[in-house]
Amino acid sequence: MKIGTIILCRYSSSRLPGKILIDIQGNTTLAYLHEKFARQIDRETLLVATSTDPSDDIIEDYCQRHGFNCFRGSLDNVSERFLAAAQSLNCDYAIRINGDALFLDLPTYLDMIEICKAGDYDFISNVKGRSFPFGMSVEIVNMKFYEALQAKIQANPRYVEHVTLYLYDHPEEGRQYHHTNTLYPMLSGLQIALDTTDDLVLARQVMEKLGENYYSCDLKRFQEVIETIRKEYELEGKTWKYHKNIH
């Protein structure tokens, strides 16, 4: 069984342009993410999937300079790009990772790979119910199953843009397993994805506290860091509201 990990990203993100290559404590988002996975899996099964739009030339150039495998596909048809990237790896299962998932929990990723290896499921996800924070999504898809769904996915612009949305809307499709976080409920639904300038401020604060322990950080350590940051920020629902002038 071959399992590929695909980091989906583009430079022209509407709310935080260039976030995939933005500097956070001396390194880029993409470098942190790529290294996190490269320490655990064969680099030949790790792929950065960006678009053929000229705005993403900078991502391909960065990948070439740093020795990252890079695939380029459709800008707007993200489902098609994900599928084509997985096909280029010739993998049986593909793991979808968003480029804003800077703090993705590595033990969760590895646990879900082990579930995948049993071969019992077509779709494995930790998104449903949002028991994990936003920005820690891991989704694993059986590629033969996903290929067979393409006619249904391509018929709806929402499913084209959001790679796995069809599967959440149609739980009857395939054998699905939804992984949950039961140990750290305080983190449930917390906004930690790198999506806005405010998220960037928070990300830099978290990264500063993690330091060299970034690559070994698990949910337990992440929650400890969040608890210390709560002294400088306050939560409004599940999003952060600054009460210190640190911009």
C-alpha positions in Angstrom: 0.0 0.0 0.0 1.4 3.4 -1.0 0.2 6.4 0.9 1.0 9.9 -0.4 0.9 13.2 1.6 -0.2 16.2 -0.5 0.2 19.8 0.8 -2.3 21.9 -1.1 -1.3 25.6 -1.3 -1.3 28.7 -3.5 0.3 32.1 -3.2 -2.7 34.2 -3.9 -4.7 33.4 -0.8 -7.4 36.1 -0.6 -7.2 36.9 3.2 -3.5 36.5 3.7 -1.6 36.5 0.4 1.7 34.7 0.3 1.0 33.0 3.7 2.6 29.7 2.5 6.0 31.5 2.2 5.6 34.0 4.9 8.3 34.2 7.6 7.5 32.8 11.0 10.3 32.8 13.5 13.0 32.5 10.8 11.4 30.0 8.5 8.4 29.7 6.1 5.1 28.0 6.6 5.9 25.6 3.8 9.3 24.7 5.2 7.9 24.0 8.6 5.1 21.8 7.2 7.3 20.0 4.8 10.0 19.2 7.4 7.4 18.0 9.9 6.2 15.3 7.5 9.7 14.6 5.9 10.9 13.5 9.4 8.3 10.8 9.4 7.8 9.5 5.9 9.6 8.9 2.6 10.2 12.2 0.9 9.2 10.6 -2.4 5.6 10.2 -1.1 5.5 13.9 0.0 4.3 16.4 -2.6 3.5 20.2 -2.6 0.5 20.7 -5.0 0.1 24.3 -6.2 -1.4 25.8 -9.3 -0.3 26.5 -12.8 -1.3 30.2 -12.4 1.8 32.5 -12.8 1.2 33.8 -9.2 2.4 30.3 -8.0 5.7 30.4 -10.0 7.2 31.6 -6.7 6.1 28.4 -4.9 7.5 26.1 -7.6 10.8 28.1 -7.5 11.0 27.8 -3.8 10.4 24.0 -4.0 13.1 23.6 -6.6 15.6 25.5 -4.5 14.8 23.5 -1.4 14.5 20.1 -3.0 10.7 19.7 -2.4 8.7 17.7 -4.9 6.2 20.0 -6.6 3.1 19.4 -8.7 1.1 22.1 -10.5 -2.5 21.8 -11.5 -5.7 23.8 -11.7 -6.0 27.0 -9.7 -9.8 26.9 -9.1 -10.6 23.2 -9.6 -8.8 22.1 -6.4 -10.4 18.7 -6.4 -9.0 18.0 -9.8 -5.6 19.3 -8.7 -5.6 17.0 -5.7 -6.6 14.0 -7.8 -4.0 14.7 -10.4 -1.3 15.2 -7.8 -2.2 11.9 -6.2 -2.1 10.2 -9.5 1.3 11.5 -10.2 2.5 9.8 -7.0 0.7 6.6 -8.1 -0.5 6.2 -4.6 -3.3 4.0 -3.2 -4.3 6.5 -0.6 -3.7 10.3 -0.5 -3.6 12.5 2.6 -4.9 16.0 2.1 -3.0 18.7 4.1 -3.9 22.4 3.8 -1.1 24.9 3.5 -2.5 26.8 6.5 -2.1 23.8 8.9 1.1 25.0 10.5 0.3 23.4 13.9 -1.1 20.1 12.6 -0.7 17.5 15.3 1.8 14.9 14.1 0.7 12.0 16.4 -2.8 12.4 15.1 -1.5 12.3 11.5 0.5 9.1 12.3 -2.4 7.5 14.1 -4.7 8.1 11.1 -2.1 6.6 8.8 -2.1 3.4 10.9 -5.9 3.3 10.7 -5.6 3.7 6.9 -3.1 0.8 6.6 -5.7 -1.6 7.8 -7.6 -1.0 4.5 -11.0 -0.9 6.1 -12.0 2.6 5.0 -12.3 4.7 1.9 -12.3 8.0 3.8 -10.7 8.8 7.1 -11.0 12.3 8.6 -10.6 14.2 11.8 -12.7 17.2 10.7 -16.3 16.1 11.3 -17.7 17.7 14.5 -14.5 19.8 14.9 -13.2 18.1 18.0 -9.8 19.2 16.8 -8.8 22.8 16.2 -9.3 24.5 12.8 -5.9 24.2 11.3 -5.3 20.6 12.3 -7.3 18.8 9.6 -6.1 15.5 8.2 -8.1 13.7 5.5 -7.1 10.4 3.9 -8.9 9.2 0.7 -8.8 5.9 -1.1 -7.9 7.1 -4.6 -9.8 4.5 -6.6 -12.9 5.5 -4.6 -12.2 9.2 -5.1 -11.7 8.7 -8.8 -15.1 6.9 -9.1 -16.8 10.0 -7.4 -15.4 12.6 -9.8 -18.5 12.9 -12.0 -20.6 13.8 -8.9 -17.9 16.1 -7.5 -17.3 17.9 -10.8 -21.0 18.6 -11.2 -21.0 21.0 -8.2 -18.8 24.1 -8.0 -18.7 23.8 -4.2 -17.3 20.3 -4.3 -14.8 21.3 -7.0 -13.4 24.0 -4.7 -13.6 22.1 -1.4 -11.9 18.8 -2.1 -13.7 16.5 0.3 -17.0 18.4 1.0 -19.0 15.9 -1.1 -18.1 13.1 1.4 -19.3 15.1 4.4 -22.5 15.9 2.6 -22.9 12.3 1.6 -21.9 10.1 4.5 -23.5 7.1 2.8 -20.8 7.2 0.2 -18.1 4.6 0.9 -16.7 3.4 4.2 -16.0 6.4 6.3 -14.2 6.8 9.6 -14.2 10.0 11.6 -11.4 10.4 14.1 -12.1 12.4 17.2 -10.2 14.3 19.9 -11.5 13.1 23.3 -8.4 14.0 25.4 -8.2 17.7 25.0 -11.7 19.1 24.6 -10.6 22.7 25.3 -9.0 22.6 21.8 -12.2 21.6 20.1 -13.0 24.0 17.2 -10.3 26.5 18.2 -9.2 28.7 15.4 -5.5 28.2 14.8 -5.4 27.9 11.0 -3.2 30.5 9.3 -5.8 32.5 7.5 -5.6 36.2 8.4 -3.1 38.8 9.6 -4.4 38.3 13.1 -3.8 34.5 12.8 -0.2 35.3 11.7 0.4 37.3 14.9 -0.9 34.4 17.0 1.1 31.9 15.0 4.3 33.8 15.7 3.5 33.9 19.4 2.9 30.1 19.5 6.0 29.4 17.4 8.1 31.5 19.7 7.0 29.5 22.7 7.5 26.2 21.0 10.9 27.0 19.8 13.0 24.0 18.8 10.2 21.7 20.2 8.0 22.6 17.2 8.5 19.2 15.5 7.8 17.2 18.6 4.8 19.3 19.7 1.7 17.2 20.4 -1.8 18.1 21.5 -0.8 18.1 25.2 2.1 20.5 24.6 0.0 22.6 22.3 -2.7 23.0 24.9 -0.1 24.0 27.4 1.2 26.8 25.1 -2.4 28.0 24.4 -3.0 28.2 28.2 0.1 30.5 28.6 -1.0 32.6 25.6 -4.4 33.1 27.1 -2.7 35.5 29.5 -1.9 37.8 26.6 -5.0 37.2 24.5 -8.6 36.4 25.2 -11.0 34.1 23.4 -14.2 35.3 21.9 -16.1 32.1 21.2 -13.4 30.0 19.5 -11.4 32.8 17.9 -8.8 35.1 19.4 -9.3 38.7 20.4 -6.2 40.8 21.2 -6.2 43.0 24.3 -2.5 43.9 24.0 -1.1 46.2 21.3 1.3 43.8 19.7 0.6 44.4 16.0 
